[in-house]
Amino acid sequence: MQHGLEYTSDPPEIKHFLLHCTNLECIAYRSPARVGERRDAAMKRDRHNGLQIERPMHTFYSDHFVLPLPPGHRFPMGKYRALRERVAQERDLFQLTEAVAASEGELALAHTPAYVSAVVDGNLSLAQQREIGFPWSPWMVERARRSVGATIGAARAALKEGVASNLAGGTHHAGADKGAGYCVFNDVAVAARLMQAEWHRFHRALLRVLVIDLDVHQGNGTAAIFQDDPTVFTFSMHGEKNFPFRKERSDLDVDLPDGCTDRPYLEKLDRALDAIWARHRDAPPGLAFYLAGADPHERDRLGRLKLTTQGLAQRDRTVFEALRKRKIPVAVSMAGGYGRDIEETVDIQLGTLRCACESWRQWNNTQHVFPAA
């Protein structure tokens, strides 16, 4: 053993378990198909040896960094802690990890150095702060950097194991040189560019990325950042008359009327996904980012749509099943959610995470009984 350590006892199943875990840690940055082959073989070996290994899905958080918002501010800062506390009660499903802050160099993969410096050094103008929706503070900077770091962590874990999640993120209104709509840095844009760079370094090959943005608001910042980048496909399905009122051009935009309900929403989603798979038949994406906003819900304060909790659950199943069927790893971000009852928003997001975990289990060829919602 390393460092001169030895087992105090020597049961074969302990050695086998440690070797299995080491094997899983060594599969980073392999192709999704190759990852699946190696994992299938490992699981068969485990079952043959009478050892059933259950590992939780990697889930990253950053809610310890809370913004000092003025009284009456409508951003629901408390939902992130509430969601983490609910997730922490289901340790058999989720492996919680506090996110590491994204570096300035990583942020500059999607943002201009001047904007990154203005945020980090506290040089944002009052107009820039108003557009973001938060007053500048060191906590704002740290929270924003860690939120990006959480999506980076989820993307790396997804490339290893198929599915992973960020309990925040989905800050899709931030553009290359500005923030907006409660979004300081664009976590998906930074993580996508970083994963492409790391993939190329390990493989000398291109990693194509798909962004599935189902927050009720258009991902205008993401669309603008990747507008001339054929290696990243951006898809946004959002309220036509909702914020932002000046939309950017995604690779695929689906506008929804106010009051849209479950059935037409899910039909439009099916058609949009069919169009995406048809366009990527010859060059499929190797990684997806899914922004699973809770704000299309019928009782969301800012949503203007009429989806039920059951409709949102079917939305999530549709996305995860489509990606898993095509062996496309996915990093999930919670994105927006502004319910009149914040616990209802947390319930919806927890449902999304459970659905993600079920997809993760199927990627890993294990079975699990989920607790009642």
C-alpha positions in Angstrom: 0.0 0.0 0.0 1.0 3.6 -0.5 2.8 5.5 2.4 3.6 2.2 4.1 0.0 1.6 5.2 -1.5 -1.8 5.4 -5.0 -3.2 6.0 -5.5 -4.0 9.7 -7.8 -6.7 8.4 -7.7 -8.2 5.0 -11.2 -9.1 3.8 -11.3 -9.4 0.0 -14.4 -7.2 -0.4 -12.6 -4.2 1.1 -9.8 -4.5 -1.3 -12.2 -5.0 -4.2 -14.2 -1.9 -3.1 -11.1 0.3 -3.0 -9.9 -0.9 -6.3 -13.4 -0.3 -7.8 -13.4 3.3 -6.5 -9.9 3.9 -7.8 -11.0 2.6 -11.2 -14.0 5.0 -11.3 -11.7 8.0 -10.5 -9.5 7.1 -13.5 -12.2 7.4 -16.1 -12.3 11.2 -16.4 -12.4 12.6 -19.9 -13.0 9.3 -21.7 -15.7 9.3 -24.3 -19.2 8.7 -22.9 -19.5 5.3 -24.7 -16.1 4.2 -23.3 -17.1 5.4 -19.8 -20.3 3.2 -20.0 -18.3 0.2 -21.2 -15.9 0.4 -18.3 -18.6 1.0 -15.8 -20.8 -1.9 -17.1 -17.8 -4.2 -16.7 -17.1 -2.9 -13.2 -20.8 -3.4 -12.1 -20.9 -6.9 -13.5 -17.7 -7.7 -11.6 -19.2 -6.3 -8.4 -22.3 -8.4 -8.8 -20.3 -11.5 -9.6 -18.3 -11.0 -6.4 -21.5 -10.4 -4.3 -20.8 -6.7 -3.7 -23.5 -4.1 -4.5 -22.0 -0.6 -4.6 -24.3 2.4 -4.3 -22.7 5.8 -4.7 -24.6 9.1 -4.6 -24.8 11.5 -7.5 -22.3 14.4 -7.4 -24.1 17.6 -6.4 -22.4 20.9 -5.9 -23.5 23.9 -3.8 -22.4 27.5 -2.9 -25.2 28.8 -0.7 -22.9 29.6 2.3 -22.1 32.9 0.6 -25.3 34.9 1.1 -25.7 38.4 -0.4 -26.6 41.2 2.1 -29.7 42.3 0.2 -31.9 45.3 1.3 -35.3 44.6 2.9 -38.0 43.8 0.4 -35.7 42.6 -2.3 -37.6 40.1 -4.5 -34.7 37.7 -5.2 -35.4 34.6 -3.1 -31.9 34.1 -1.7 -33.1 31.7 1.0 -34.2 29.0 -1.5 -30.6 27.8 -2.1 -30.0 27.0 1.6 -33.5 25.4 1.8 -32.8 23.2 -1.2 -29.4 22.1 0.1 -30.9 21.2 3.5 -33.6 19.1 1.8 -30.9 17.4 -0.4 -28.8 16.7 2.6 -31.6 14.6 4.1 -31.2 12.2 1.1 -27.6 11.2 1.5 -28.2 7.9 -0.3 -29.1 9.9 -3.4 -26.8 13.0 -3.4 -23.1 13.5 -2.6 -22.9 17.2 -1.6 -19.7 19.1 -2.3 -19.1 22.7 -1.6 -18.0 24.4 -4.9 -14.6 25.8 -5.4 -14.5 29.4 -6.8 -13.9 29.8 -10.5 -10.6 31.6 -11.2 -10.3 34.8 -13.0 -8.6 33.0 -15.9 -11.6 30.5 -16.1 -14.1 33.4 -16.1 -12.2 35.0 -18.9 -12.9 32.1 -21.1 -16.4 33.5 -21.6 -16.2 37.1 -20.2 -14.0 40.0 -21.2 -11.0 40.6 -18.8 -12.2 44.2 -18.3 -15.6 43.0 -17.0 -14.1 40.2 -14.8 -11.7 42.8 -13.2 -14.5 45.3 -12.7 -16.6 42.7 -10.8 -13.7 41.3 -8.8 -12.1 44.6 -7.9 -15.4 46.4 -7.1 -15.4 48.8 -10.0 -18.8 48.2 -11.4 -20.8 51.4 -12.0 -24.1 52.0 -10.3 -25.8 51.4 -13.7 -24.1 48.0 -14.0 -25.1 47.1 -10.5 -28.7 48.0 -11.3 -28.7 45.9 -14.4 -27.4 42.9 -12.5 -30.0 43.5 -9.7 -27.5 43.2 -6.8 -25.4 45.8 -5.0 -21.7 45.1 -5.2 -20.2 43.4 -2.2 -17.3 40.9 -1.6 -20.1 38.3 -0.9 -21.6 39.0 -4.3 -18.3 38.3 -6.0 -17.6 35.1 -4.0 -21.1 33.8 -4.5 -20.9 34.4 -8.3 -17.5 32.8 -8.6 -18.6 29.7 -6.6 -21.8 29.4 -8.5 -19.7 29.1 -11.7 -17.4 26.7 -9.9 -20.3 24.5 -9.0 -21.3 24.1 -12.7 -17.7 23.4 -13.6 -17.6 20.7 -10.9 -20.9 19.3 -12.2 -19.7 19.3 -15.8 -16.5 17.4 -14.9 -18.5 14.9 -12.8 -21.0 14.4 -15.6 -18.2 13.6 -18.1 -17.1 10.9 -15.7 -20.5 9.5 -14.6 -23.2 10.7 -16.9 -25.2 13.1 -14.7 -24.3 15.7 -12.0 -25.9 18.8 -10.7 -25.5 22.3 -9.3 -28.0 23.4 -6.7 -27.8 27.0 -8.1 -26.4 28.2 -11.4 -28.2 28.8 -14.7 -27.1 32.4 -14.7 -27.9 32.8 -18.4 -28.5 36.5 -18.6 -24.9 37.4 -18.1 -23.1 38.4 -21.4 -19.5 38.5 -22.2 -19.1 42.1 -20.9 -21.9 42.6 -18.5 -24.3 41.0 -16.0 -28.1 41.3 -16.0 -31.2 39.8 -14.4 -29.5 38.5 -11.1 -26.7 37.0 -13.2 -23.1 38.2 -12.6 -21.1 35.6 -14.5 -22.5 33.0 -17.0 -21.8 29.7 -15.4 -22.8 27.5 -18.3 -20.7 29.5 -20.8 -17.6 29.4 -18.7 -18.0 25.7 -17.9 -18.6 24.8 -21.6 -15.5 26.6 -22.7 -13.4 25.1 -19.9 -14.7 21.6 -20.6 -13.8 22.0 -24.3 -10.3 23.1 -23.4 -9.8 20.3 -21.0 -11.2 17.7 -23.4 -8.9 18.9 -26.1 -5.9 18.8 -23.8 -6.6 15.2 -22.9 -7.9 13.9 -26.3 -6.8 16.3 -29.0 -10.4 16.3 -30.1 -13.4 18.6 -30.2 -16.1 18.4 -27.5 -19.4 19.6 -28.9 -21.7 21.1 -26.4 -25.5 21.4 -26.2 -27.3 23.9 -24.0 -30.9 23.0 -23.2 -32.4 26.1 -21.4 -35.9 25.6 -20.1 -35.9 28.5 -17.7 -39.0 30.6 -18.4 -36.7 33.5 -19.4 -34.7 33.4 -22.6 -31.0 32.6 -22.1 -30.0 35.8 -23.9 -26.5 36.0 -22.5 -25.7 32.4 -23.4 -27.1 33.0 -26.9 -25.0 36.1 -27.4 -21.7 34.5 -26.2 -22.0 31.5 -28.5 -23.8 33.2 -31.4 -20.8 32.7 -33.8 -19.6 29.4 -32.2 -20.6 26.3 -34.2 -19.2 24.0 -31.5 -21.9 25.0 -29.0 -25.6 24.7 -29.8 -28.0 26.9 -27.8 -31.6 26.0 -27.4 -34.0 28.2 -25.3 -37.7 27.6 -24.8 -39.2 30.6 -22.9 -42.0 33.1 -22.5 -42.3 35.2 -25.6 -43.4 38.3 -23.7 -41.3 37.8 -20.6 -37.9 39.2 -19.7 -35.6 39.9 -21.4 -37.7 42.1 -23.6 -35.0 42.3 -26.2 -34.2 38.7 -27.1 -30.9 37.4 -28.6 -30.8 34.8 -31.3 -30.1 31.3 -30.1 -29.5 28.4 -32.5 -33.1 27.3 -31.7 -35.6 29.5 -29.9 -39.1 28.4 -29.0 -41.4 31.3 -27.9 -44.3 30.4 -25.6 -47.5 32.5 -25.1 -48.6 33.7 -21.7 -50.7 31.1 -19.9 -49.1 28.1 -21.8 -50.1 24.8 -20.1 -48.6 21.4 -19.8 -49.8 19.8 -23.1 -48.7 22.4 -25.6 -45.5 23.0 -23.7 -44.5 19.3 -23.8 -45.5 19.0 -27.4 -43.3 21.9 -28.4 -40.5 20.4 -26.3 -40.7 17.1 -28.1 -40.6 18.8 -31.5 -37.7 21.0 -30.5 -35.7 18.0 -29.3 -36.5 16.1 -32.5 -35.1 19.0 -34.5 -32.0 19.1 -32.4 -31.2 15.4 -32.8 -31.8 15.7 -36.6 -29.4 18.6 -36.8 -26.8 16.6 -34.8 -27.1 13.3 -36.5 -23.6 13.3 -38.0 -21.9 15.3 -35.1 -23.6 14.6 -31.8 -22.8 16.7 -28.7 -20.4 15.1 -26.1 -21.8 17.2 -23.2 -25.1 18.9 -22.4 -26.0 21.6 -19.9 -29.6 21.5 -18.7 -31.1 24.7 -17.1 -34.1 23.3 -15.4 -35.9 26.4 -14.3 -38.8 26.0 -11.9 -40.3 29.3 -13.1 -42.6 28.0 -15.8 -44.8 26.8 -12.8 -48.3 28.1 -12.6 -47.8 29.8 -9.3 -44.4 31.4 -10.0 -44.4 35.2 -9.5 -42.4 35.9 -12.6 -43.2 33.0 -14.9 -46.5 33.9 -16.7 -46.9 30.3 -17.8 -49.3 27.7 -16.3 -47.3 24.4 -16.0 -48.3 22.1 -13.2 -45.8 20.4 -10.9 -46.6 17.2 -12.8 -45.9 18.9 -16.1 -42.5 20.1 -15.0 -41.7 16.6 -13.8 -42.6 15.2 -17.3 -40.4 17.9 -18.8 -37.5 16.7 -16.8 -38.1 13.1 -17.6 -38.3 13.9 -21.3 -34.9 15.7 -21.3 -33.0 13.2 -19.2 -34.4 10.2 -21.1 -33.5 11.8 -24.4 -29.9 12.5 -23.3 -29.4 9.1 -21.7 -30.7 7.3 -24.8 -28.0 9.1 -26.8 -25.3 8.7 -24.2 -24.9 12.5 -23.8 -23.6 13.4 -20.3 -25.4 16.3 -18.7 -24.7 18.9 -16.0 -27.9 20.2 -14.5 -28.4 23.7 -13.0 -31.5 24.8 -11.1 -31.8 28.2 -12.8 -34.9 30.4 -11.9 -37.7 29.8 -9.5 -39.7 32.6 -7.8 -42.7 30.9 -6.3 -45.0 32.8 -4.0 -44.4 30.0 -1.6 -40.7 29.4 -1.8 -41.1 25.9 -0.4 -43.1 25.0 -3.5 -40.2 26.1 -5.7 -37.8 24.0 -3.5 -40.2 21.0 -4.0 -40.1 21.4 -7.7 -36.3 21.7 -7.8 -35.9 18.7 -5.5 -38.1 16.8 -8.0 -35.8 17.8 -10.8 -32.8 16.5 -8.8 -34.5 13.2 -8.0 -35.2 12.8 -11.7 -31.6 13.6 -12.5 -30.5 11.0 -9.9 -32.7 8.4 -11.4 -31.1 9.0 -14.8 -27.7 8.9 -13.1 -28.6 5.5 -11.6 -29.6 4.2 -15.0 -26.3 5.4 -16.5 -24.7 3.4 -13.7 -26.9 0.3 -14.1 -28.2 0.3 -10.6 -31.7 0.3 -9.1 -33.0 2.6 -6.4 -36.4 3.2 -4.7 -37.0 6.9 -4.3 -38.7 8.4 -1.3 -42.2 9.8 -1.7 -42.3 13.5 -2.8 
